[in-house]
Amino acid sequence: MSLHPVRFPNETADYRVARDELLRAEMDLRNRVEEVAAMRRRLPVGGAVREDYVFEEGGDGEAVRRVRLSDLFVRPEASLLLYNFMYGPTMAAACPMCTSFLDSLDGIAPHVMQRANLVVVAKSPIQRLRAHARERSWRHLRLLSSAGSTFNRDYFAENPDESQNPLLHVFARRGSTIHHFYTTELLFAPTEPGRHPRHIDPMWPLWNLLDVTPEGRGEGWYPKLSYER
């Protein structure tokens, strides 16, 4: 029995049978996504941060200023979403994958900030981050440099060889103490050979859009910083 009466022009019976099978799988996935989200919300708070990390922000005509992790809770009652952007001081250019993700995040940032605090942190000097933001026409992301702190190393966004990892962290404040709550640890979990960890994919429109096409994501295609027109 079909799940709904909607039929699109000239669709075949075979198409409807296959589409209903897929629709049932999509409904199961929807339920599983809700279950996983509920499990995530039930996490106990993690470890208290061991120091009130200092970052730099400003530039582009503004004075460079130092801000602490505790200052990032502009909405005191709300959680802090912190994205570690792969753009270290020894990298020739910013990570294209991170840049693609942040292109999307910049557009929804004003909406996110109605419910949560949101910042983007990278190890490069703040003036370098702001220059990249100008090139991408980012207008809404709060960019911070962690160049003078151990934050990236402490929270696994930097490896011993100083290479960078892309991670989304969530911090929560309980009273006067800031706790780590969640990190996209799928980056570190086992995966099938050749498959991307997909640790931030649920938050990334690019892949979700391509996944509904017959061509899919393609084999070995990744976003770039620029494309030939």
Residue pairs with C-beta under 8 A, 6 or more apart in sequence:
2 16
2 20
3 20
3 23
3 24
7 16
11 19
33 202
40 182
43 181
43 182
45 172
45 174
45 179
45 180
45 181
46 179
46 180
46 181
46 182
47 179
47 180
48 177
48 178
48 179
48 180
49 69
49 171
49 178
49 179
49 180
50 154
52 68
52 69
52 70
52 178
53 68
53 69
53 146
53 149
53 150
53 151
54 66
54 67
54 68
54 148
54 149
55 66
55 67
55 68
55 69
55 121
55 144
55 145
55 146
55 148
55 149
55 151
56 64
56 65
56 66
56 67
56 125
56 126
56 144
56 145
56 147
56 148
57 64
57 65
57 67
57 126
57 142
57 143
57 144
57 145
58 64
58 65
58 126
59 126
59 127
59 129
59 130
60 130
60 134
64 126
64 127
67 144
69 80
69 151
69 171
69 178
70 173
70 178
72 80
72 82
72 117
72 119
72 142
72 144
73 80
73 117
73 173
73 178
74 113
74 117
75 113
75 116
75 117
76 173
78 115
78 116
78 117
79 116
79 117
79 170
79 171
79 172
79 181
80 116
80 117
80 118
80 119
80 170
80 171
80 172
80 173
80 178
81 112
81 116
81 117
81 118
81 119
81 168
81 169
81 170
82 118
82 119
82 120
82 121
82 168
82 169
82 170
82 171
83 101
83 102
83 105
83 119
83 120
83 121
83 166
83 167
83 168
83 169
84 121
84 122
84 152
84 155
84 157
84 164
84 165
84 166
84 167
84 168
84 169
85 94
85 95
85 98
85 102
85 120
85 121
85 122
85 129
85 166
86 94
86 95
86 97
86 98
86 122
86 164
86 165
86 166
87 94
87 95
87 98
87 122
87 123
87 124
87 128
87 129
87 132
87 164
88 122
88 123
88 124
88 158
88 162
88 163
88 164
89 123
89 124
89 125
89 128
89 147
90 162
91 124
91 164
93 225
94 122
94 132
94 225
95 164
95 166
96 222
96 223
96 224
96 225
97 166
97 222
97 223
98 166
99 132
99 136
99 223
99 225
100 204
100 206
100 223
101 166
101 200
101 203
101 204
101 206
102 120
102 136
102 138
102 141
103 136
103 138
104 204
104 205
104 206
105 112
105 118
105 120
105 141
105 203
106 136
106 138
106 139
106 140
106 141
107 140
109 118
109 140
109 141
110 140
112 118
118 141
118 142
119 141
119 142
119 143
119 144
120 141
120 142
120 143
120 144
121 144
121 145
121 146
121 151
121 152
121 157
122 129
122 143
122 144
122 145
122 146
122 164
123 145
123 146
123 147
123 152
123 158
123 164
124 145
124 147
125 145
125 147
126 143
126 144
126 145
126 147
129 143
129 144
129 145
130 143
133 141
133 143
146 152
151 157
152 158
152 164
155 167
155 169
155 180
155 183
156 165
156 167
156 183
156 188
157 164
157 165
157 166
157 167
158 164
158 165
159 165
165 187
166 187
166 200
167 183
167 184
167 187
167 199
168 183
168 184
168 199
168 200
168 203
169 180
169 182
169 183
169 184
170 180
170 181
170 182
170 183
171 178
171 179
171 180
171 181
172 178
172 179
172 181
173 179
184 199
184 200
185 199
186 197
186 198
186 199
187 197
187 199
188 197
189 197
191 197
191 198
198 207
201 207
201 208
202 208
206 223
207 217
210 216
210 217
210 218
211 217
